[in-house]
Amino acid sequence: MTTMEETKKYVAADYKSDQAVRWCPGCGDHAVLAELHKAMAELGIPPHEIVVVSGIGCSSRLIYYMNTYGFHTIHGRGAAVATGIKVANPELTVWQVCGDGDGLAIGGNHFIHEVRRNVDVNMLLLNNKIYGLTKGQYSPTSDRGFVSKSSPYGTTEDPFIPAELAFGARGTFFARSLDVEQAVSQEVMVAAARHRGCSVVEILQNCVIFNNGIHSYVSDRANRPEHTIHLEHGKKMLFGANKDKGLVQDGFGLKAVTIGEDGYYIDDILTHDAHCESNFLHQQLAMMDGRTLPLAIGVIRDVEAPVYNEAIEQQVAEVRQRKGYSCLRDMLLAGDTWEVK
């Protein structure tokens, strides 16, 4: 028998809370929130079957604007709590929202292990290359030489690249979008939720107060066609205002070419295979920076692998059956016991 819950058609408003959104006007977080509401409506999962987890930072306020379960944790620990929730209640759809500081500084260790374990959590990593909530200190993704309140003479270190960390931890899903590419953001969020395992979605987001325009070289409307490439599984890797440019293999690397010039034709352009087991080409695509080669947006990698919480659930069931446990008390009394009088 079909229940009313199963037949209900959800819309974005069903996932919105009644709280006033408290982000700076023009902040990229507004667009991310709107696309998350739309993605959840497209997925059609009831709000009471969803939990959104965050750490600390501007992006971490997002949970207050969701009509779902939410858990506002402490700095950098969103991944640990999200993992615990998914293991304890596998039926829940778990989203994790973090910033580049929250997720990759104090939370960096949790990040790589969540990806390594392949926990079935959908991670939204909002990267504005700055600490916004604490008023403008440089973050783990800030570029070398970046001048900020905590680096007045410029940073003297190289940044983390989220894609590099995800691939280094053998990630099974990596996607990227820009806060101004709202259709792409919704597309990759839906794909992340449908992926079995840990999904990392990096969204390059603008902080209008402390780091305004940091992504403008790829995000400005005039720059986007030539400096970004929207990857779609099974389609040619084309970009440019007229889709007349594309990516070809050049030895062990990639090269951008113009179709019809220098002997290159449409058949020479690579076709994107997001499901290829080897991550060699996926990593090359993810590491393109929008300068020498266009920045890749869309789903870059989406492959299957054993899922941590599913393996835990199976192991618990096997041990319970083998040992004859029906409850925690059975397990505690199964070994040697003694009585203190």
Secondary structure as GFF3:
##gff-version 3
##sequence-region A 1 341
A	DSSP	alpha_helix	4	7	.	.	.	ID=ss1
A	DSSP	three_ten_helix	12	15	.	.	.	ID=ss2
A	DSSP	alpha_helix	29	43	.	.	.	ID=ss3
A	DSSP	three_ten_helix	47	49	.	.	.	ID=ss4
A	DSSP	beta_strand	50	54	.	.	.	ID=ss5
A	DSSP	three_ten_helix	59	65	.	.	.	ID=ss6
A	DSSP	beta_strand	69	72	.	.	.	ID=ss7
A	DSSP	alpha_helix	78	88	.	.	.	ID=ss8
A	DSSP	beta_strand	93	99	.	.	.	ID=ss9
A	DSSP	alpha_helix	100	101	.	.	.	ID=ss10
A	DSSP	pi_helix	102	106	.	.	.	ID=ss11
A	DSSP	alpha_helix	108	117	.	.	.	ID=ss12
A	DSSP	beta_strand	122	127	.	.	.	ID=ss13
A	DSSP	alpha_helix	162	168	.	.	.	ID=ss14
A	DSSP	beta_strand	173	178	.	.	.	ID=ss15
A	DSSP	alpha_helix	182	194	.	.	.	ID=ss16
A	DSSP	beta_strand	199	204	.	.	.	ID=ss17
A	DSSP	alpha_helix	216	219	.	.	.	ID=ss18
A	DSSP	alpha_helix	224	227	.	.	.	ID=ss19
A	DSSP	beta_strand	228	231	.	.	.	ID=ss20
A	DSSP	beta_strand	238	239	.	.	.	ID=ss21
A	DSSP	beta_strand	245	250	.	.	.	ID=ss22
A	DSSP	beta_strand	253	258	.	.	.	ID=ss23
A	DSSP	three_ten_helix	266	268	.	.	.	ID=ss24
A	DSSP	alpha_helix	280	286	.	.	.	ID=ss25
A	DSSP	beta_strand	295	302	.	.	.	ID=ss26
A	DSSP	alpha_helix	308	323	.	.	.	ID=ss27
A	DSSP	alpha_helix	328	332	.	.	.	ID=ss28
###
